């Protein structure tokens, strides 16, 4: 099952779903109460569409996606962003890695993969590398992109993680990484591509600072995370 969290992504969603549809027989769009035509476009292209729970923000969308996934019979959950920066075909190797039992969770590294020019500014690249290095040092491993939008989860991983997730916004990726490692889940990172987004970004300076706050909260934690 492929899930795409969205918020006002009418400029990007049509082309993204047209890429994804031949690869994923079941596409679910979890929408954060968009004010544009996002839900209408998703429905017209055959996606299952519903509104996210828990509140506003990407973290709530991801948690809603996990809750819905557990209500279904699918065994693997794939998630990508809805702004067309993520390339659907690059999620396939992550899903196959989980399907083969090589990891409980596979995440995509935009650092190791090919990026379109101007898809990530130097501040984003630098802060992501620092956060990834420090979190790797804290929880073990050599991960390069813990704030990625590419994820594949086994059913067992979602069952173990979801009760412990509290994030509401973009810090959800950092929380997933930290709590997955803290609870002994096996993570594997694979290279993925990254494109310049379509439409306006929601990741502003305030949200970047929020992400850094949570990153250092986990880095400095002295106990096992709940």
N, C-alpha and C positions, 0 to 999 in steps of 0.2 A: 504494500500500500504506500502510495506517495501522498504526503500531505504538504500543502503550501499555505503557510500563514500569510495573510494579506491585510493591508490597510491602504485604501485609495491607490490601487495599482492598475487602474484601467489602461494606462499607457503601456504597461509591460506584460500584463497577464495573458493577452491573446497569443502573442508570439511564443511566450514561454510554454503555454499549454499545448500549442501546436507542435512544439519540439518534444514535449513530454509524452503526449498521448500515444505515439507508436511504441513507446518503451514501457509504459506503465498502464496496465489495464484498469486500474482503480486509482483515480485521482480525487482527493478530498481537499477542498479549500475551506480553511478555518478563517473566517473574516472578523476583523476587529471593529465591526460597525462602520464600514466605509460609507462615505457620503457621496461617492461617485458611482460609476457603473460596474465596479469590480464584481459584485455578486452576479449581476445580470450576465456579464461576459462569461464568467465561470460556468454558470448554468447552461448557457447557450452552447458551450463546448463539451458538455457532458459530465462535468464534475459534480460530485456531491458537495453541497454548500451548506454551511451552518455558521451561526455566530458563536464567537468564543465566549467562554465563561471566565469567572474569577476576577475580571476587571479589564482595563485597557492595557495595551502594551504587548510586545512580542512574547515575553515570558508567559503571559496568560494564554496566548495563542498556542504556544508549544505544549503547555500543560493540558489545554483542552484537546489538542491533537492526540496526546498520549492517552487521555481518558477515553476518547472515542475509539482509538485503536484497540484498547483492551476490551471494548464491548463487541468487537468483531472477531472473526476467526483467522485473520491474517497473522503470519508468524514473524514478519519483518516490517518495521516502520522506517520509511525513508522521508527525510525532511529537507527541503531547500527553500531559500528565500523567494519571495514573489516579485522581486524588482528586476528580474532578468539578468542579474549579475552572475547567478549560478547557472551552470550548464547541465541540463538534465542527464545527458549521456554520461557525464563524469560521476554521477551518483551511482551508476550501475556497478562499477567495480567495488564500491563500498558495500553495497547490498550483497554482492556475491561473496565478499570476504566474511560477512556475518553469516550468510547462508552455509558457507563451508565450515563454520565453527572455528574460524581462525581468531575471532574476537567477539566479545559481547556487543561492542560498539565500534563502529568505524567512523572516522571523521576526515574531512577533506582538508588538505593543506594548500592554501592559495600561495603560500610562500614557496613551496616546492614545485608548484605547477606553473603554467604560463598565464600571465596576466596581460590584458589589453592595456595599451598606454593610457594613463590618466584614470585607470579604474580604481586605484588606491593612491592617496596622497602620501607624502613622506611621513606625516605625523601618524597616520593610521598604521603604516608599515612598521615604524619604529616602536610605537606603543605596543603593538601586537607582539612583536618579537620579544620585547622586554617582559611583558606579562607571560607569554608562553614559556620563556626561559625560566622565570622565577617559579611559576606553577609546576613546571617539570622538575625543578630542583626540590620543591616542597613535596610533591606526591610521587616522584619517580618517573623515569622514562625520558625520552628526548622528543618532545612535541614542539612543533613550530607554529601552530595556528589554532590555538584553543578557542578563539573567538570566531571560528568559521561558521558559515551558514549551512554547510553540508553535513548531514548526519544519517547514519543507519543504525538501527537498534534491533536487537533480538527481543522477542517477547519477554523473556526472563529479565533482560536489562530494564525494560520499561516497568515491569511489575515491581522490581526492586527500587527503582529510582523515584517513580512518581510520588509516592507518599512523602518523600523528603524534599521535594522541590517547592520553593517559595517565591522564586523570582517573578517579577511582573513585566520587566522591560528587557533591554538588550543584554543585561548581565546573565540571562538564562544560560548562555553557552558556557560561561565561566563556572556557573554553579553545577551544570551537568558534568563538566570535566572533573571538578574538585570532588563532588560527591560520588561519582562513579569510581574514581581512584580510591577514595576513602572507604568505599564499600567492597573493594576487591574485584570490581569488574575489569575485564581485559579490554583495553582500547588499542586500536591500530590506526595509524595515520597514513593516508595515501595522497599523492599529488592530484590536484584538481585545477581546472581553469577558472578564470575570473574575468568578467566583462564590466564595462562601464554601465552603470544603472540607467534605466529608462524612467523618467519622471523625477520627482523631487525627493531627496533623501530625508529621512526622519531622524537620522543619527546626528544630532547637533552637538555642540560643545558641552552642554550640560549633561547629555546622556553619556558622552565620552568620559567625563569626570565621574559620573555614577559608576560606569564600568570599572574604572581604575580603583575607585573606593572598594568595590566588592572584590576585585582581584587581590588587593592588599589585605583585605579582611581574611580571605582564605589563606593567603600566603603566611600571614602572621598568626593564624589559628594554632593554638597549642594542644587542641584536643581533637578526637575523632568527630567528624561532622555528622549531624543527625539529618 
